[in-house]
Amino acid sequence: MKKFFTLLLLCVCFLTPSHADEGMWLPSLIGERIKDMKRKGFKLSAEDIYSINKASMKDAVVQFGGGCTGEFVSGEGLLLTNHHCGYGSIQQLSSVEHDYLTDGFWAMSREQELPVPGLTVSLLVRMEDVTERINNGEKVSDIVKAAKTGEGYRASVEPMYYGNQYFLFVYQTYRDVRLVGAPPSSIGKFGGDTDNWIWPRHTGDFSIFRVYAGADNQPADYSKDNKPYQPKRHFAVSTKGVKEGDFTMIYGFPGNTQEYVTSDAVEYVAEVSDPMKIELRTQRLDIISAAQAEDVAVRIQYASKHASIANAWKKWQGEVMGLRRLKTVEKKQAYEREFAAWAASKPEYKTLLQDMSASYDKAKEAYYVRELFTESLGGIEALSLANTLVSMKDRLKGGTLYSDYVKTTHSRFMKNYSAAIDRKIAHAMLAEFLKRMPAEKIPAELTAAIEAKGGVAAYVDYLYDNTKITSDNFDSTALEGDPMAELATILMPMRREIAKVAYRNLSNIPDVEQWYRPYMRALREWDKERAFYPDANFTLRVAYGKVAGYEYADGEYHNPVTTIDGIIAKDDPNIYDYNIPQSLRDIYARKDYGRWASKIGDRESVAVCFLATNHTSGGNSGSPVINGKGELIGINFDRTWRSTMSDMEFDPTICRNISVDIRYVLFVIDRIGGASYLLDEMELK
């Protein structure tokens, strides 16, 4: 009887979620899920989602920049993504005179669209299961080389289920991407770090770009003669709105989940890794925030950096809270005990968990050293620049090529750099590095250098008082003997050592990962009722669920839709992140919503954001949220704070993704931006 109830508990904890909107499914295999999707409200076919024979939804979805998703909404290459995904590009194009972060930007014609140097988007051409080819001895490099047959093509082979399957992904990358529109940050980043990961949410997190191509519709470098790219497929846009229970589907590039890791990995994350990183980032953010509050130019310079640091910082706080609340370590330990009992009679799996645990014990310190180095010394900007320049000098062997590299790199670095901020961060981070790092791992030369100057504070001041690396007129000849370059050289052996464990998570370290391949194979043999999906790895995935609120606390239910009324309630001209445009205040005062008004509850308002049960992760930012008819209803941009542990455990009762309602996007374009001409090229339903 005791064993029966243990198994019942495990079924509740681990099996039910897989049938309750958990999962990130490979598009080419979505036919395996289509019956379940149709039961929940999807009206189309698997072929509509992914096809290699005809245009499908996959052709309307792009990988935006280095780690986001975007979607085409017109046949003229018009593309939507999140404001925070376009943030770096908007900042790059901003200045004190043209502060597009604060004021927003709206191109009123194609000629006014702004090219973004270095920004790219990639479309998935096809994916293919190549497991058999690899198992038969074919080299990955040969498979990739043979796949890169078109202009702008790139390819990669990615493991699924820790190497039990392999898929080839072929992409086509477009290099001419231009900014079309962005709301002011008081809309696109409304609530700032205070509201990040929080519900209720009122953030208009969107930006608009256009992809351009050569005359043949193929990728091309920027040219005024390029034409808007004509995608094979774009999303029609629904203006009918959402209500609780409506089907939702997300199509995007989730970055990293670890749903199948053992209790060892979860315990490390919840009790060691996340707490350390949170504490170090808190110190850096406090320093940057104080400087931003005093100087508008610094606020612009460090806007993207602050957002980047803060995003993971707050996510980790929610992750720790969620893992502890769900008792994920304890549940996984119970699951592992049941697995061990099954495996005891199978020689190939009998000692698997013990071997994995021993490998974790061996790997944890090296991984911790890597994370601590990255979060402490890796946060010192001048040191990072010095390391880059020293490393490239060895690779390029000096000379003209190196001089040109230094000039370009240094110029780009200085545009968004404050030596005063960096010095304060260096004081804090070097002290934390020395306090937290195992003594035997600290380079003896570093200890000697600090002692020679009379301690950490004096040493840091010596570095910044004497380095030329952060001076405006620095050139490659000044690198020799520079104290910051000398520090980078002292740390170089340690950097090389930690590079050996520079993996995305603790389970990717080779000594540990070798056991996950048989472990995943064993789990799928043993746990027949569990719906297994491959962990996210920045490859295209489908997730589906429904619009849904949730019980935040006892007696406190969070409704799934927010409105413009909540924006006005938070509006505060004295706080940068809550100081909305006057035009929005005026529209609200007149209740002049035009065609974007909706009956929400007992009042007429404008919907802003909504919750759904889709399983998402980093990389899903900017992903299209699609209704049962395949129409765009929102743009995914976040998870609720209590959902951030979903990278390790998905809890269907409270895990919710947050999306900006497409009606609010259209409202802002039309009524705030005055760019209603953009709506004319969209297919509004």
C-alpha positions as CSV (number, residue, x, y, z in Angstrom):
1,M,0.0,0.0,0.0
2,K,2.9,2.4,0.8
3,K,4.5,1.7,-2.5
4,F,1.1,2.3,-4.3
5,F,0.7,5.8,-2.7
6,T,4.3,6.6,-3.6
7,L,3.7,5.7,-7.2
8,L,0.5,7.7,-7.2
9,L,2.3,10.8,-5.8
10,L,5.0,10.4,-8.5
11,C,2.3,10.2,-11.2
12,V,0.7,13.4,-9.9
13,C,4.1,15.2,-9.7
14,F,5.6,14.1,-13.0
15,L,3.1,12.6,-15.3
16,T,0.1,14.9,-15.2
17,P,1.9,18.1,-16.3
18,S,2.9,16.5,-19.6
19,H,-0.8,16.4,-20.4
20,A,-1.5,19.9,-19.0
21,D,0.3,22.2,-21.5
22,E,3.8,21.2,-20.5
23,G,6.2,20.6,-23.4
24,M,8.3,22.1,-26.1
25,W,7.7,20.0,-29.2
26,L,9.8,19.7,-32.4
27,P,7.7,21.2,-35.3
28,S,8.6,18.4,-37.7
29,L,7.1,15.9,-35.3
30,I,4.1,17.9,-34.2
31,G,1.8,15.4,-35.9
32,E,2.3,13.3,-32.8
33,R,0.6,16.0,-30.7
34,I,-2.0,17.3,-33.2
35,K,-4.9,15.3,-31.8
36,D,-4.3,16.8,-28.3
37,M,-3.9,20.3,-29.9
38,K,-7.3,19.9,-31.7
39,R,-9.0,18.7,-28.5
40,K,-7.8,22.0,-27.0
41,G,-9.0,24.2,-29.8
42,F,-6.5,24.1,-32.7
43,K,-8.4,24.3,-36.0
44,L,-5.5,23.6,-38.5
45,S,-3.3,20.7,-39.4
46,A,0.2,19.6,-38.6
47,E,1.1,20.5,-42.2
48,D,0.1,24.1,-41.5
49,I,2.5,24.3,-38.6
50,Y,5.5,22.7,-40.3
51,S,6.0,21.6,-43.9
52,I,8.9,21.2,-46.3
53,N,6.5,20.9,-49.3
54,K,4.6,24.2,-48.9
55,A,4.6,27.4,-47.0
56,S,3.8,26.9,-43.4
57,M,3.9,28.8,-40.1
58,K,7.6,28.0,-39.7
59,D,8.3,30.4,-42.6
60,A,6.7,33.3,-40.6
61,V,9.0,32.8,-37.6
62,V,12.5,34.0,-37.3
63,Q,15.4,33.8,-34.9
64,F,15.9,37.5,-34.1
65,G,19.5,38.6,-33.3
66,G,21.4,36.4,-30.9
67,G,18.7,35.0,-28.7
68,C,15.1,36.1,-29.4
69,T,12.2,35.2,-31.7
70,G,10.3,37.4,-34.2
71,E,7.4,37.0,-36.6
72,F,6.4,38.4,-40.0
73,V,3.1,40.2,-40.1
74,S,3.1,41.3,-43.7
75,G,4.2,40.2,-47.2
76,E,6.7,43.1,-47.1
77,G,9.1,41.8,-44.5
78,L,7.5,43.7,-41.6
79,L,8.5,41.9,-38.4
80,L,7.4,42.1,-34.8
81,T,9.5,41.2,-31.7
82,N,9.8,42.4,-28.2
83,H,11.0,45.8,-27.2
84,H,13.6,44.2,-25.0
85,C,14.8,42.1,-27.9
86,G,15.2,45.2,-30.0
87,Y,16.5,47.2,-27.1
88,G,20.2,46.9,-28.0
89,S,19.5,48.0,-31.5
90,I,17.4,50.9,-30.4
91,Q,20.1,52.0,-28.0
92,Q,22.7,51.6,-30.7
93,L,20.8,54.1,-32.9
94,S,20.1,56.5,-29.9
95,S,22.0,59.5,-28.7
96,V,21.3,62.4,-26.3
97,E,20.0,64.3,-29.3
98,H,17.9,61.4,-30.6
99,D,16.9,59.4,-27.5
100,Y,14.8,56.7,-29.1
101,L,14.8,54.8,-25.9
102,T,13.0,57.5,-24.0
103,D,11.0,59.1,-26.9
104,G,10.4,56.1,-29.1
105,F,10.9,56.0,-32.9
106,W,8.4,55.8,-35.8
107,A,9.5,55.7,-39.4
108,M,6.8,57.5,-41.4
109,S,8.0,56.0,-44.7
110,R,10.3,53.2,-45.9
111,E,13.0,55.9,-46.5
112,Q,13.0,56.7,-42.8
113,E,13.6,53.2,-41.6
114,L,17.0,52.9,-39.8
115,P,19.6,50.2,-40.7
116,V,20.9,48.4,-37.7
117,P,24.6,47.4,-38.3
118,G,25.2,43.8,-37.3
119,L,21.6,42.8,-36.7
120,T,20.5,39.6,-38.4
121,V,17.4,37.4,-38.6
122,S,17.5,33.7,-39.5
123,L,14.7,31.5,-40.9
124,L,14.6,27.8,-40.5
125,V,14.7,26.2,-44.0
126,R,14.3,22.7,-42.8
127,M,15.1,20.2,-40.0
128,E,15.9,16.6,-40.4
129,D,16.5,13.6,-38.1
130,V,20.1,12.5,-38.8
131,T,20.4,10.1,-35.9
132,E,20.8,7.0,-38.1
133,R,23.4,8.8,-40.3
134,I,25.5,9.7,-37.2
135,N,25.1,6.3,-35.7
136,N,26.4,4.8,-38.9
137,G,29.6,6.8,-38.6
138,E,28.9,9.9,-40.8
139,K,30.7,12.9,-39.5
140,V,28.7,15.9,-38.2
141,S,31.0,18.3,-40.1
142,D,30.2,16.5,-43.3
143,I,26.5,16.6,-42.7
144,V,26.6,20.3,-41.9
145,K,28.9,21.1,-44.9
146,A,26.5,19.3,-47.3
147,A,23.5,21.2,-46.0
148,K,24.9,24.7,-46.6
149,T,23.9,25.0,-50.2
150,G,22.2,28.3,-50.5
151,E,23.0,32.0,-50.1
152,G,23.2,32.9,-46.4
153,Y,22.8,29.3,-45.3
154,R,24.1,28.0,-42.0
155,A,23.5,24.7,-40.5
156,S,24.0,22.8,-37.2
157,V,23.4,19.4,-35.8
158,E,21.8,19.5,-32.4
159,P,21.5,16.6,-29.9
160,M,18.1,15.8,-28.5
161,Y,17.5,13.7,-25.3
162,Y,21.2,14.1,-24.5
163,G,22.4,12.5,-27.7
164,N,19.8,9.7,-28.1
165,Q,18.6,11.6,-31.2
166,Y,20.3,14.2,-33.5
167,F,18.6,16.7,-35.8
168,L,20.0,18.8,-38.6
169,F,18.8,22.4,-38.6
170,V,19.4,24.5,-41.8
171,Y,18.8,28.3,-41.6
172,Q,19.0,31.2,-44.0
173,T,20.3,34.4,-42.4
174,Y,19.3,37.9,-43.6
175,R,21.8,40.7,-42.9
176,D,19.8,43.9,-43.8
177,V,17.4,44.6,-40.9
178,R,16.0,48.0,-40.3
179,L,14.2,49.6,-37.3
180,V,10.7,50.7,-38.3
181,G,9.1,51.5,-34.9
182,A,9.6,51.4,-31.2
183,P,7.3,52.8,-28.5
184,P,9.0,55.0,-25.8
185,S,10.5,52.9,-23.0
186,S,7.8,54.1,-20.7
187,I,5.5,51.9,-22.8
188,G,7.9,49.3,-24.2
189,K,9.6,48.8,-20.8
190,F,6.8,50.1,-18.6
191,G,7.5,49.1,-15.0
192,G,11.2,48.4,-15.7
193,D,12.9,46.0,-13.4
194,T,10.3,46.5,-10.7
195,D,7.6,44.8,-12.8
196,N,9.9,42.4,-14.6
197,W,8.6,38.8,-14.2
198,I,5.6,40.1,-12.3
199,W,1.9,39.9,-12.8
200,P,-0.3,42.0,-13.2
201,R,1.8,43.4,-16.0
202,H,1.2,46.4,-18.3
203,T,4.2,46.4,-20.6
204,G,3.8,47.2,-24.3
205,D,6.9,45.0,-25.0
206,F,7.1,45.2,-28.7
207,S,9.3,46.8,-31.5
208,I,9.0,46.7,-35.2
209,F,11.6,45.9,-37.8
210,R,11.7,45.2,-41.5
211,V,13.9,42.6,-43.2
212,Y,15.4,43.6,-46.6
213,A,16.9,41.4,-49.3
214,G,18.5,41.7,-52.7
215,A,16.5,41.9,-56.0
216,D,16.3,38.1,-56.0
217,N,14.8,38.0,-52.4
218,Q,18.0,36.4,-51.1
219,P,20.2,37.7,-48.2
220,A,22.4,40.7,-49.0
221,D,24.5,43.2,-47.2
222,Y,22.8,46.6,-46.6
223,S,22.2,48.6,-49.7
224,K,19.8,51.4,-50.5
225,D,18.8,49.4,-53.5
226,N,17.6,46.4,-51.4
227,K,13.9,45.5,-51.4
228,P,11.7,44.4,-48.5
229,Y,12.0,40.7,-48.1
230,Q,8.9,38.8,-49.2
231,P,8.3,35.9,-46.8
232,K,6.7,32.7,-47.9
233,R,4.2,33.0,-45.0
234,H,3.2,35.8,-42.6
235,F,0.7,35.8,-39.8
236,A,-2.8,37.3,-40.1
237,V,-3.5,39.5,-37.1
238,S,-6.6,38.9,-35.0
239,T,-8.3,42.0,-33.5
240,K,-11.1,40.0,-31.8
241,G,-9.2,39.6,-28.5
242,V,-8.8,36.7,-26.0
243,K,-10.8,35.3,-23.1
244,E,-10.1,32.7,-20.5
245,G,-9.9,29.2,-21.9
246,D,-9.0,30.2,-25.4
247,F,-6.4,28.0,-27.2
248,T,-2.9,29.5,-27.5
249,M,0.2,28.3,-29.3
250,I,3.7,29.7,-29.2
251,Y,6.2,29.1,-32.0
252,G,9.7,30.1,-31.2
253,F,13.3,29.4,-30.1
254,P,13.4,28.5,-26.4
255,G,16.9,28.6,-25.1
256,N,17.6,26.2,-22.2
257,T,15.6,23.8,-20.1
258,Q,16.8,21.0,-17.8
259,E,13.6,19.1,-17.2
260,Y,15.3,15.7,-16.8
261,V,18.3,16.5,-14.6
262,T,18.7,14.7,-11.3
263,S,18.3,16.0,-7.8
264,D,22.0,16.8,-7.6
265,A,21.7,19.4,-10.3
266,V,18.6,21.0,-8.9
267,E,20.1,21.2,-5.4
268,Y,23.2,22.9,-6.8
269,V,21.1,25.5,-8.6
270,A,18.7,26.3,-5.8
271,E,21.2,26.3,-2.9
272,V,24.5,27.3,-4.4
273,S,24.6,28.7,-7.9
274,D,21.5,31.0,-8.0
275,P,22.0,32.6,-4.5
276,M,25.7,33.4,-5.3
277,K,24.8,35.0,-8.7
278,I,21.9,36.9,-7.2
279,E,24.1,38.5,-4.5
280,L,26.8,39.6,-7.0
281,R,24.4,41.0,-9.5
282,T,22.6,42.9,-6.8
283,Q,25.8,44.8,-6.0
284,R,26.5,45.6,-9.7
285,L,22.9,46.8,-10.3
286,D,23.0,49.0,-7.2
287,I,26.1,50.8,-8.5
288,I,24.8,51.2,-12.1
289,S,21.3,52.3,-10.9
290,A,22.8,55.0,-8.7
291,A,24.8,56.4,-11.5
292,Q,21.9,56.3,-14.0
293,A,19.8,58.3,-11.6
294,E,22.3,61.1,-11.6
295,D,23.0,61.5,-15.4
296,V,20.8,61.1,-18.4
297,A,23.7,60.3,-20.7
298,V,24.8,57.5,-18.3
299,R,21.2,56.3,-18.2
300,I,21.2,55.8,-22.0
301,Q,24.7,54.4,-22.0
302,Y,23.9,51.7,-19.4
303,A,20.3,51.1,-20.2
304,S,20.9,47.9,-22.2
305,K,23.6,46.6,-19.8
306,H,21.4,47.2,-16.8
307,A,18.5,45.4,-18.4
308,S,20.7,42.5,-19.4
309,I,22.1,42.1,-15.9
310,A,18.7,42.5,-14.2
311,N,16.8,40.1,-16.3
312,A,18.5,36.9,-15.2
313,W,19.0,38.4,-11.7
314,K,15.3,38.6,-11.0
315,K,14.6,35.3,-12.8
316,W,17.0,33.5,-10.5
317,Q,15.2,34.9,-7.5
318,G,11.9,33.4,-8.7
319,E,13.5,30.2,-9.7
320,V,14.9,29.6,-6.2
321,M,11.6,30.5,-4.6
322,G,9.8,28.1,-7.0
323,L,12.1,25.1,-6.6
324,R,12.0,25.4,-2.8
325,R,8.2,25.8,-2.7
326,L,7.6,22.8,-5.0
327,K,10.3,20.8,-3.1
328,T,11.7,19.8,-6.4
329,V,14.8,18.3,-4.9
330,E,12.8,16.0,-2.7
331,K,10.4,15.0,-5.5
332,K,13.2,14.1,-7.8
333,Q,14.9,12.1,-5.1
334,A,11.7,10.1,-4.6
335,Y,11.4,9.6,-8.4
336,E,15.0,8.5,-8.5
337,R,14.4,5.9,-5.7
338,E,11.6,4.4,-7.8
339,F,13.8,4.4,-10.9
340,A,16.7,2.7,-8.9
341,A,14.3,0.0,-7.8
342,W,13.4,-0.7,-11.4
343,A,17.0,-0.5,-12.6
344,A,18.4,-2.8,-9.9
345,S,17.6,-5.9,-12.1
346,K,19.1,-4.3,-15.3
347,P,22.9,-4.6,-15.4
348,E,23.2,-1.7,-17.9
349,Y,21.3,0.7,-15.6
350,K,22.0,-0.8,-12.2
351,T,24.6,1.7,-11.0
352,L,23.6,4.6,-13.3
353,L,22.4,7.0,-10.6
354,Q,25.4,6.3,-8.4
355,D,27.7,7.0,-11.3
356,M,25.9,10.3,-12.1
357,S,26.0,11.4,-8.5
358,A,29.7,10.7,-8.2
359,S,30.3,12.7,-11.4
360,Y,28.3,15.6,-10.1
361,D,30.4,15.6,-6.9
362,K,33.5,15.7,-9.0
363,A,32.3,18.4,-11.3
364,K,30.6,20.9,-9.0
365,E,33.7,22.8,-7.7
366,A,35.0,23.4,-11.2
367,Y,31.6,24.6,-12.4
368,Y,31.2,26.8,-9.4
369,V,34.7,28.4,-10.0
370,R,33.6,29.1,-13.6
371,E,30.3,30.7,-12.5
372,L,31.9,32.8,-9.8
373,F,34.7,34.0,-12.1
374,T,32.1,35.0,-14.7
375,E,29.8,36.8,-12.3
376,S,32.6,38.6,-10.4
377,L,35.6,39.4,-12.5
378,G,33.6,38.9,-15.7
379,G,31.5,41.9,-14.6
380,I,34.5,44.3,-14.8
381,E,34.3,45.9,-18.2
382,A,37.8,47.3,-18.5
383,L,39.2,43.9,-17.5
384,S,37.1,42.2,-20.1
385,L,38.3,44.6,-22.8
386,A,41.9,44.0,-21.7
387,N,41.4,40.3,-22.0
388,T,40.0,40.6,-25.5
389,L,42.9,42.8,-26.7
390,V,45.6,40.6,-25.1
391,S,44.0,37.4,-26.5
392,M,43.7,38.9,-30.0
393,K,47.2,40.2,-30.0
394,D,48.4,36.6,-29.6
395,R,46.1,35.4,-32.4
396,L,46.8,38.2,-34.9
397,K,50.5,38.5,-34.1
398,G,50.4,42.3,-33.9
399,G,50.8,44.3,-37.1
400,T,48.4,46.4,-39.0
401,L,45.5,43.9,-38.8
402,Y,45.8,44.0,-35.0
403,S,46.0,47.8,-34.9
404,D,42.8,48.0,-36.9
405,Y,41.1,45.5,-34.7
406,V,42.0,47.4,-31.6
407,K,40.8,50.7,-33.1
408,T,37.4,49.3,-34.0
409,T,36.9,47.3,-30.7
410,H,38.0,50.2,-28.5
411,S,35.7,52.7,-30.3
412,R,32.7,50.4,-29.9
413,F,33.6,49.8,-26.2
414,M,34.0,53.4,-25.3
415,K,30.6,54.5,-26.7
416,N,28.8,52.9,-23.7
417,Y,31.4,53.0,-21.0
418,S,31.8,54.9,-17.7
419,A,35.2,54.4,-15.9
420,A,33.7,55.7,-12.7
421,I,31.0,53.0,-12.7
422,D,33.4,50.3,-13.7
423,R,35.9,51.3,-10.9
424,K,33.2,50.9,-8.3
425,I,32.1,47.6,-9.7
426,A,35.8,46.4,-9.8
427,H,36.2,47.3,-6.1
428,A,33.1,45.2,-5.2
429,M,33.7,42.3,-7.6
430,L,37.4,41.7,-6.9
431,A,36.7,41.7,-3.2
432,E,33.8,39.1,-3.7
433,F,36.0,37.0,-5.9
434,L,38.7,36.8,-3.2
435,K,36.2,36.1,-0.5
436,R,34.2,33.4,-2.3
437,M,36.8,31.6,-4.4
438,P,38.5,28.5,-3.0
439,A,42.0,29.8,-1.8
440,E,43.9,27.3,-3.9
441,K,42.2,28.5,-7.1
442,I,43.3,32.1,-6.7
443,P,46.4,32.9,-8.9
444,A,49.4,33.5,-6.7
445,E,50.5,36.4,-8.9
446,L,47.2,38.1,-8.3
447,T,47.6,37.7,-4.5
448,A,51.1,39.1,-4.7
449,A,50.0,42.1,-6.9
450,I,47.3,43.0,-4.4
451,E,49.5,42.7,-1.4
452,A,52.2,44.8,-3.1
453,K,49.7,47.7,-3.4
454,G,48.4,47.4,0.1
455,G,45.1,45.6,-0.4
456,V,42.1,45.3,-2.8
457,A,41.0,48.9,-2.7
458,A,44.4,50.3,-3.3
459,Y,45.1,47.8,-6.1
460,V,41.9,48.6,-7.9
461,D,42.6,52.3,-7.7
462,Y,46.1,51.7,-9.0
463,L,44.6,49.9,-12.0
464,Y,42.2,52.6,-13.0
465,D,44.6,55.5,-12.2
466,N,47.3,54.0,-14.5
467,T,45.5,52.1,-17.3
468,K,45.4,53.6,-20.8
469,I,43.0,51.0,-22.1
470,T,40.0,53.2,-21.2
471,S,41.5,56.5,-22.5
472,D,40.0,58.0,-25.6
473,N,43.2,58.0,-27.6
474,F,44.3,54.4,-26.8
475,D,46.1,52.5,-29.5
476,S,47.7,49.1,-29.7
477,T,51.2,50.3,-28.9
478,A,50.1,51.3,-25.4
479,L,49.0,47.7,-24.4
480,E,52.5,46.7,-23.4
481,G,53.0,47.3,-19.7
482,D,49.5,48.5,-19.1
483,P,48.4,47.4,-15.6
484,M,44.9,46.3,-16.8
485,A,46.5,44.2,-19.5
486,E,48.9,42.7,-16.9
487,L,46.0,41.7,-14.8
488,A,44.3,40.1,-17.8
489,T,47.6,38.2,-18.5
490,I,47.7,37.0,-14.8
491,L,44.2,35.7,-15.1
492,M,44.7,34.1,-18.6
493,P,45.6,30.6,-17.3
494,M,42.5,30.6,-15.1
495,R,40.3,31.7,-18.0
496,R,41.7,28.9,-20.0
497,E,41.0,26.4,-17.2
498,I,37.4,27.6,-16.7
499,A,36.8,27.5,-20.4
500,K,37.0,23.7,-20.2
501,V,33.7,23.8,-18.2
502,A,32.1,26.7,-20.1
503,Y,28.9,24.8,-20.8
504,R,25.3,26.0,-20.6
505,N,24.5,24.2,-17.4
506,L,26.0,21.7,-14.9
507,S,24.5,18.7,-16.8
508,N,26.4,19.6,-20.0
509,I,29.8,19.0,-18.5
510,P,31.2,15.9,-20.3
511,D,32.0,13.9,-17.2
512,V,28.3,14.3,-16.2
513,E,26.7,14.4,-19.6
514,Q,28.0,11.0,-20.6
515,W,25.6,9.4,-18.1
516,Y,22.5,11.4,-19.3
517,R,22.4,9.5,-22.6
518,P,21.8,6.1,-21.0
519,Y,19.7,7.8,-18.3
520,M,17.3,9.3,-20.8
521,R,17.1,6.0,-22.6
522,A,16.4,4.2,-19.4
523,L,13.7,6.7,-18.3
524,R,11.9,6.3,-21.6
525,E,12.0,2.5,-21.1
526,W,10.8,2.7,-17.6
527,D,8.3,5.6,-17.5
528,K,6.0,4.6,-20.3
529,E,3.2,7.0,-19.4
530,R,5.4,10.1,-19.4
531,A,5.3,12.4,-22.4
532,F,8.9,13.1,-23.1
533,Y,10.0,16.1,-25.1
534,P,13.6,17.2,-25.8
535,D,15.0,20.0,-23.6
536,A,15.1,23.4,-25.2
537,N,18.4,24.3,-27.0
538,F,17.6,27.4,-29.1
539,T,16.0,25.3,-31.8
540,L,12.5,25.9,-33.1
541,R,9.7,24.5,-30.9
542,V,5.9,24.5,-30.5
543,A,4.2,24.9,-27.2
544,Y,0.5,25.1,-26.7
545,G,-2.0,25.8,-23.9
546,K,-4.8,28.2,-23.1
547,V,-5.5,31.7,-21.8
548,A,-5.7,31.2,-18.0
549,G,-5.4,33.1,-14.7
550,Y,-4.2,31.4,-11.6
551,E,-4.5,31.4,-7.8
552,Y,-1.5,33.5,-6.7
553,A,-2.2,32.9,-3.0
554,D,-5.0,31.7,-0.8
555,G,-8.1,33.6,-1.9
556,E,-6.2,35.7,-4.4
557,Y,-7.0,34.9,-8.0
558,H,-5.1,36.7,-10.7
559,N,-7.2,37.4,-13.8
560,P,-5.6,36.6,-17.2
561,V,-6.0,40.0,-18.8
562,T,-4.8,43.5,-17.9
563,T,-6.0,46.8,-19.3
564,I,-4.9,50.4,-19.9
565,D,-6.7,51.2,-16.6
566,G,-3.8,49.5,-14.8
567,I,-1.3,51.6,-16.6
568,I,-3.0,54.8,-15.5
569,A,-3.1,53.5,-11.9
570,K,0.7,53.0,-11.9
571,D,1.5,56.2,-13.9
572,D,4.0,58.4,-12.0
573,P,5.8,61.3,-13.8
574,N,8.5,61.2,-11.1
575,I,9.6,57.7,-11.9
576,Y,11.3,57.1,-15.3
577,D,9.8,53.6,-15.8
578,Y,6.3,54.7,-14.9
579,N,6.2,58.1,-16.6
580,I,4.0,57.4,-19.6
581,P,3.6,59.7,-22.6
582,Q,1.2,62.6,-22.1
583,S,-0.6,61.4,-25.2
584,L,-1.6,58.2,-23.5
585,R,-2.9,60.1,-20.5
586,D,-5.0,62.4,-22.8
587,I,-6.4,59.4,-24.7
588,Y,-7.4,57.7,-21.4
589,A,-9.0,60.9,-20.0
590,R,-11.2,61.2,-23.1
591,K,-11.7,57.4,-23.3
592,D,-10.9,57.9,-26.9
593,Y,-9.9,54.3,-27.8
594,G,-11.4,54.2,-31.2
595,R,-11.6,50.7,-32.8
596,W,-9.2,49.3,-30.2
597,A,-11.8,49.5,-27.4
598,S,-13.0,46.2,-25.9
599,K,-15.6,45.2,-23.4
600,I,-13.5,43.8,-20.6
601,G,-15.4,42.8,-17.5
602,D,-17.9,45.5,-16.8
603,R,-16.1,48.3,-18.5
604,E,-14.8,49.5,-21.9
605,S,-11.1,49.6,-22.0
606,V,-8.0,48.5,-24.0
607,A,-6.5,45.1,-23.3
608,V,-2.7,45.3,-22.6
609,C,-1.3,41.9,-21.6
610,F,-2.6,38.4,-21.0
611,L,-1.6,35.1,-19.3
612,A,-1.5,31.7,-20.8
613,T,-0.3,28.2,-19.8
614,N,2.3,27.8,-22.6
615,H,5.7,26.3,-21.6
616,T,8.3,28.9,-22.4
617,S,11.9,29.7,-21.7
618,G,14.6,32.3,-22.5
619,G,14.7,32.6,-26.3
620,N,10.9,32.6,-26.5
621,S,11.0,36.4,-26.1
622,G,9.3,37.9,-29.1
623,S,7.6,34.6,-30.1
624,P,4.2,34.8,-31.8
625,V,1.2,33.8,-29.7
626,I,-1.3,32.2,-32.1
627,N,-5.0,31.3,-31.7
628,G,-6.7,28.2,-32.9
629,K,-7.1,29.6,-36.4
630,G,-3.4,30.3,-36.8
631,E,-3.8,34.1,-36.3
632,L,-1.5,36.3,-34.2
633,I,-3.1,37.4,-30.9
634,G,0.0,38.4,-28.9
635,I,3.7,38.6,-28.5
636,N,5.3,36.5,-25.7
637,F,7.7,38.4,-23.5
638,D,7.9,36.9,-20.0
639,R,6.9,34.4,-17.4
640,T,5.4,35.1,-14.0
641,W,7.9,35.2,-11.2
642,R,6.5,32.0,-9.7
643,S,6.9,30.3,-13.1
644,T,10.7,30.7,-13.5
645,M,11.5,27.3,-12.1
646,S,9.7,25.8,-15.1
647,D,13.1,25.3,-16.7
648,M,13.5,22.5,-14.2
649,E,9.9,21.7,-13.1
650,F,6.7,22.8,-14.8
651,D,3.8,23.3,-12.4
652,P,0.6,23.6,-14.4
653,T,-1.3,25.2,-11.6
654,I,0.8,28.4,-11.6
655,C,3.2,28.3,-14.5
656,R,2.1,31.1,-16.9
657,N,3.7,33.0,-19.8
658,I,3.0,36.7,-20.2
659,S,2.2,38.2,-23.6
660,V,1.4,41.7,-24.9
661,D,-2.0,41.7,-26.4
662,I,-1.8,42.4,-30.1
663,R,-4.6,44.8,-29.8
664,Y,-2.4,47.0,-27.5
665,V,0.4,46.8,-30.1
666,L,-2.0,48.0,-32.8
667,F,-3.4,50.7,-30.5
668,V,0.1,52.1,-29.7
669,I,1.2,52.0,-33.3
670,D,-2.0,53.8,-34.3
671,R,-2.8,56.2,-31.5
672,I,0.6,56.9,-29.8
673,G,3.0,56.5,-32.8
674,G,0.8,57.9,-35.4
675,A,2.0,55.2,-37.8
676,S,-1.3,53.8,-38.8
677,Y,0.0,53.3,-42.3
678,L,1.8,50.2,-41.0
679,L,-1.6,48.6,-40.2
680,D,-2.6,48.9,-43.8
681,E,0.0,46.3,-44.9
682,M,-1.1,43.9,-42.2
683,E,-3.9,41.4,-42.7
684,L,-6.2,42.4,-39.8
685,K,-9.0,39.9,-38.9
